[in-house]
Structure formats: structure tokens, C-alpha cells
Amino acid sequence: MDPTPYIAGVGIGIISWFAFLLSDRPLGCSTAYARTSGMIEAAIRGDAARERPYYRKFAPQIDWEWMLVLGVVIGAFVTAVVTGEFALIWVPSRFAAAFGPDIPFRLVVAIIGGVLMGIGSRWAGGCTSGHGISGTLQLAISSWVAVIIFFVSGIVCAFLIYGVGP
Amino acid sequence: MTDALQRLRQNAPQQLLLGLLMGIAFGACLQIGGVTRYDVILGQLLLTDFTVVKVMLSAVAVGMVGIHLMRGAGLAELHIKPGSVGATVVGGIIFGAGFAVLGYCPGTVAGAVGSGALDALVGGVSGIILGAGIFAVLYPRLEASVLHRGEFPTMSIPQLLNLNPWMVVVPVVILIAAVLVGLEYAGL
């Protein structure tokens, strides 16, 4: 048995206590991307972008959750360096084994996947963190539905993409 | 104690710092758990590697007990998200497709960037930002059409069933523990 997934899970559970206690909010990540898209649109189009109904709901500014996502990058970086796992890679090995090592192809696929994820996470009102962990641990109805759909759809799509049995 | 908590929760600069610190810890956990790797996430979706399920279920079990204890002591409040068939189910299907195509989610993609995955940085992060922007453009039309179709009650399962929360928390934690023991027993 490999204990590392459980060490990570217990750690994330404890971090969620601190998020509720000290910040009165659940851990979540996807809103930060919507705020960033608003900040980019505001930088290009000016304040007209801020008038979009969605950005009036989620103001294009740096907030707690935006800092959380920035922190995830830093925390994963430091940990990866300390454990010797840091490595610059363009094409993950499992992807390369199935579809070849072509970098532009992987990037196009990743952008398409990212766009779907950006649309889907905002459409569903949360992601694997906001619904999948923070929502389910509160026993929220919407979040249990969301996490089940996330995985059912993800599993079906992964099998379609890879076209193989387990 | 509660006064100090209220002041801390309303102190914007301190909240930004807390968000950063909790994010650093969160990122460290994601990296330790191995879920910042495309191969691990696709392994989960192809049902050959159950690391993602192990991380999520243990986080949910530990978090659930703590949040309900703090709630009982008046130190935490629930933040239940609204949902509907049109929002949660339709959005969830799109999310799942993105999950399988990208191989990261909005949290783990940030961790993957930290661990050196350039596909996560160049493709993943920019794609998610672009997708969120597309959603913001579509939002008024979606809001008027699909997002409120078949709304769920904005409540927790114990609230819906009108039960003491522990009547649900305890069985769910036992169920999670049983699933995790079963996964290890099956060698998954």
C-alpha cells in the first residue's frame, strides 16, 4: 500500500478546516480562472468588460481564491523540487505512448480540453475542488450530483479517447 | 475568540495572505499525492489507477468530520452551492469531457504547472481562462435558458432529509472508509 494519496488527502481535509475557520470559505479553484479572463478582457477592452453580467457577479480582481491557485503553483513547485520530481515536460508519457510525442498536437489537445474545462466548471458552478471536495464534505446536494457527473463523463470520454479497456 | 475570527475574516490583506498560504499547502498535498500528473489522472479515468479517488475520498472524510464539529461549535458555516439539471448536469458533462481531454482539473493544472508540466501551463491554463471567458460571454443567454432548468434545493443532504447532520456524516465516513479498504484489498 502506498500511503502518499492518504497523506495528501488528510492534508487537504485539514486545509479545508482552516479555509472554513479562518476565511469562512470553501476551497475552490475555478472562479480564479473566470476572474483572470475578466482581468485580461478589461485590460484589452477597458472597463466595458466589467459590465458583463458574469463579471459583475465575479469581479475581475485578485481575491482569496486567486491567491489560493497561485499558492498551489508555488507549493507544488517547492515540493517537486524537494522530492526531485520537478521536470520540464511538454508531452506526458501516457499521452505520448498513445498519440506520439508531437508537442504542437499535445498543446492543441490541451487547449481544447482546457476550454471545455473552463466552460464546464463555470457552467456547473464549481470544479473538482469546489464541488468535488469542498461541496461533498458539506454534503451539498448540488455537489454530490456534480462530482458523480464529472467522473461518469470523464470516464466515458477517457475510454472514447483511448479506445481501450482497462 | 469569535471576535478575533470575525476581524480576521474581514481583513482583506490578511485574507489574501491566508489564501496564498493555504494554496501553498494545498499544492504541496496535490504534489505529494501524485495528482498533479496527467498519467495519474488519466489512469483514474481509465480505471487503472485509483490515486485520485483515494486523495479525494480521504480529504472529504477528514474535512467532513472537522467542518461539522466546527459548525456544531459555532466556528464555521456551510456554503452550499445552488445547482440544477441545466447547470450541474449539463456543465458537469462538459467538465468531464475537459477532464479527460486535458488530463488536469482547475486545481491540479496549477500544481502540474509547478511541477514543470509545460502542456499544463501553455495549453491547460490558457485554455481554462479562454473557456471561462467564453462562458462569461454566453452567460446572459444561458442564464435565461438552461441554467435554472430543474433546480435542486440549495441545501445539504441532512437538511433535505431533516436529520441531525451526524446521522448522515457518520454513515458516509464509514462508507468512504469501506471503499478505501476495499480498493487496497483489491490491490487497486
Interface residues (C-beta under 8 A of the other chain):
Chain A: M1 T4 P5 Y6 I7 A8 G9 V10 G11 I12 G13 I14 I15 S16 W17 F18 A19 F20 L21 L22 S23 D24 R25 P26 L27 C29 S30 A32 Y33 A34 T36 S37 G38 I40 E41 R52 P53 Y54 Y55 I62 D63 W64 E65 W66 M67 L68 V69 L70 G71 V72 V73 I74 G75 A76 F77 V78 T79 A80 T83 E85 F86 A87 L88 I89 W90 V91 P92 S93 R94 F95 R106 L107 V108 V109 A110 I111 I112 G113 G114 V115 L116 M117 G118 I119 G120 S121 R122 W123 A124 G125 G126 C127 T128 S129 G130 H131 G132 I133 S134 G135 T136 L137 Q138 L139 A140 I141 S142 S143 W144 V145 A146 I149 F150 F151 V152 S153 G154 I155 V156 C157 A158 F159 L160 I161 Y162 V164 P166
Chain B: L5 L8 R9 Q15 L16 L17 L18 G19 L20 L21 M22 G23 I24 A25 F26 G27 A28 C29 L30 Q31 I32 G33 G34 V35 T36 R37 Y38 D39 L42 G43 L45 L46 L47 T48 T51 K54 V55 M56 L57 S58 A59 V60 A61 V62 G63 M64 G66 I67 M70 L75 A76 E77 L78 H79 I80 K81 P82 G83 S84 A87 T88 V89 V90 G91 G92 I93 I94 F95 G96 A97 G98 F99 A100 V101 L102 G103 C105 P106 G107 T108 V109 A110 G111 A112 V113 G114 S115 G116 A117 L118 D119 A120 V122 G123 G124 V125 S126 G127 I128 I129 L130 G131 A132 G133 I134 F135 A136 V137 L138 Y139 P140 L142 E143 L147 F152 P153 T154 M155 S156 I157 P158 L160 P165 V168 V169 V172 L180 E184
